[in-house]
Amino acid sequence: MTTLLAEPTESPPMDEIQLAREAISSVDAFAELYRRHVTRVYRYHIVHTGNLKDAEDLTSQTFIAALEGIRAFRGNSSFGAWIMGIASGKRLMFFRGRKPDLPRDAVLYYPNPSLPTDKAALQRLQLEAVARALRQIAPERAEAISLSYFGGLSNSEVSRLLNKSEAAVKMLISRGLQDLRERTSLALEVER
């Protein structure tokens, strides 16, 4: 079975800090950072918006803001945590005064041309079910899960973004996953 949720990585490749420094003056360095993080940012936005166009727009806005603010990246945390912090801010701005809607035919995955059609379709159906279920659980739990699994952040990175202790984040994720299990028939697999 295709694994939907992957265990977040504990630490980014060390060269990302150097890449971020080079991205101040190098388009190629920023392009590499974009390539490494576009899928996680897109998945984070699609899970929250449920709309392909809005997720693409927010992903673009996130990377434009990152490019414009790349000098502000200090390397105190991973580049992934920094970019997901920007994505979270863009999401909050997007939903001010708006109520999200989920069209039934929304594409909930970042296209991967190497996936066979049947596996891509299965992944899409699984992601749709998880996205619907995430909107039915407590927002704090949904955000912790989104940042951790769809955004690929470690618990310590999520704790910094949410201004919570790492233990509180672990509890939010644990209880959120239990809520998801109760709301969906999918067997949510977590790679260890």
N, C-alpha and C positions, 0 to 999 in steps of 0.2 A: 504494500500500500504506500502511496506517496505520503511523505511526511509533510504535514502542513506547517507545524511550528517547530522551529529549530532552537536549540538551546543558545541563548545569547553568548557571544564570545566575551571572555573576561578582559582581554586587552587587545588593542588594535596593533597592527603591524607597526613596529617602531618607526618605519620610514614615513609614516603619515605626518608626523610633526615636521619633518624636513620637507615633505611635499607641500605642506601648508605654507611653510616659510617661502619656498620657491614659487608658490602660486601667486605671491604678491606681484611678481614680475614675469611669470611664465604661464602662458596659456596652456601649454602641454601639461604642466604640473596640476593646474586646476582641473583640466579635462580628466586626468587620472583620478583625482579625488571624486569628481562627478561620477565617473564610471563605477567606482567602488561603492558609492553610497546612493545612487539614484534609485535602485530597486527598493531599498529600505524606506527611503523618504516617500516614494510613490505608494508603497503598500500602506504606510502609516496614514497618508492622506486619503486613499481610496477606502480604507476601513472606516474612517470618520465621515467622509462625504457621501460615499455610496454612489458617486457620479464620476464617470470617466473624465469628462471635460474639466470639472472642478478639481479633481485630483491632479490632472496634468497641469492646470493653471497654478495650483498651490505648489506643486513640485518645482515648476519654473520659478515662481516667486521666491521659494526657499533658496534655490541655488543662485538667483540673482542677488538676493540679500547677502548670501555667503560670499559671493565674489566681491560685492561692494564693501563688505566688512571683514575681509580676510585678514587685514592688518590687526584686527581686534583679537584674533585667535592667539592665545598665549601658550597653548600646549599644556595647561594645567590638567586637562582631561583629554580624552580621545577626540579626534576630529569627528567621529560618529556621534558622540554625545553633544558636541558643539552644534553640529548640523541638525540634529534632532531637536535641540533647544530652539533653533530658528524655526524649524518645521512646526513645533508646538505653538510658537507665537503666531505664525501665519495662520494656523488652524483657528486659534482663538479669535483673531481679527476677522476671519472669514465668517464665523458663526455669530458674531455680534449682530443681533437683530434678525437672524435667519434661523429657520428650522430646517434641518437636513431632510432630504427625501431620498429614497432608494428606489430607482427605477428597476423593475424586475430584470431587465436585460443588461444591467450594468456589467461591465467587464471588470472583474475584481482581481486581476493579476497583471503584473507587468509582463508583456509578451516576451516569451522566450522561444526563439525560433528553433532551438535544438530539442524542445520537448515534442514528442509525438502528439498528434491531435487528441487522441483518447486520454492521454495523461493530462494535457492542458485543460481539457473539458472537465475532468475529474477535479483538478486543482481549483478551477473556477467555481464549481459547485460547492466544494468544501469551503472556499473562502467566502462565498455568498452566505452560507449558513453561519459561519463564524461572525461575519459582519453584522448580520441580523441579531444574533445572540448578544454581541457586544453592546448593541444599542438597548438591550433589555436589562443589563446589569448596572450596578452602581457606577456612575461616571469615573470615580477615582480608581476603581478596580479595572474598568475598561481601559483607562489611560495607562495604568501600570502595565497591563498585558500588551497593549499596543506598542508602547515604547520598548518593552523587553523583547517580545517575540517578533513583531513586525518591524520594529526599528532596530533590532539587534543589539540593544544596549545591555550592559551588565546591571545587576541589581544596585551596585554602588553608583553607577551613572544615573540610573532611574531615580535613585534616592536624592541625588543632587538636583535633578531637574524638578522633582516634585516637592522639594524641601521637606523630606520625610527621612526618618532613620532607615537604614538598610533593613532592619528587622520589620519595620512597618511595611516596606515595599514587598518583602517576601510574603508577609501575611496578605497584603492586597492581592498579589498575584495568585497565591494559593487559594484564597477564597473566590477570587474571580474565575479561576480555572474550574473550581467546583461548580460555580454558578453556570458556567458555559456547558459543563457536562450535563447539568440538569436541563438545559434549554436546547440542546442539540443532540441528535443521535450519532453524531460523528465521534469516532474514537480519536481524540486529540493526542497525537503521539509527540513526545518530546524526546529528541535525540540526546543521549547522554554521552 
